[in-house]
Amino acid sequence: GEVFCLLGPNGSGKTTFLRMLTGFLLPSAGSLHVAGCDLIHEPMAARRRIGYVPESVPMYRHMRVDEFLAFMARLRGMPDSGVKAAVERVAQTLALSDRLRAPIPTLSRGYRQRVALAQALVHDPEVLVLDEPTNGLDPRQIIETRNLIRRLAGRTTVLMSSHILAEVEKTADRVAVLLGGRLMGLRRVSATPDLEQWFLSLA
């Protein structure tokens, strides 16, 4: 129910870890568990508990927003009887109700990011994984995305990655620093008065 952030420079292993956690890469050693499910031995059960927004979200440009979200809901195993209500629920959560009939190519980058979040939430996952969720957004879109992530916390666990200290300070409850694929430190943001100093002390 918190926002947990992986902080580190480009190349530190954040995206690789998130890809393993979401089942896109297999670890060469060790184990991964998501919401009590072994990701290696129960991959589909684990994936059903995860919503994932990669840094660059592929979308089907020939679809409207409602078609895309319905398709993603069915892909996650949702029965047809629940798809329409699920699409309407995430559209309302993400202020997309007036864009449901819009073709995906006509959306601004900010709205495409909302659609990306909507497809990750349409099956009501226990864990929401966001890889650099504000990358490439303008200042107003960054603020909107940050506020949305904070609203989602409590209803679901949000695991996000970032290399921007200011975003971590304003968004996360806890932060872990990754460098070279290694966990260097873990802190509550509220108990870390100078996040920049702490990060530099680990680097």
Protein Blocks (a to p, Z undefined) as FASTA:
>chain_A
ZZcdddddehilmmmmmmmmnopaccfedcddeehiafklmmmlmmmmpccddfbdcddf
kbcfklmmmmmmmmnopafklmmmmmmmmmmmnopmlmmmpcfklpcfklmmmmmmmmmm
mnopabdcdehklgoiafklmmmmmmmmmmmgojaccddddfbfklmmmmmmbdcddeeh
iafbdcdfklmmblmlmmmmmZZ
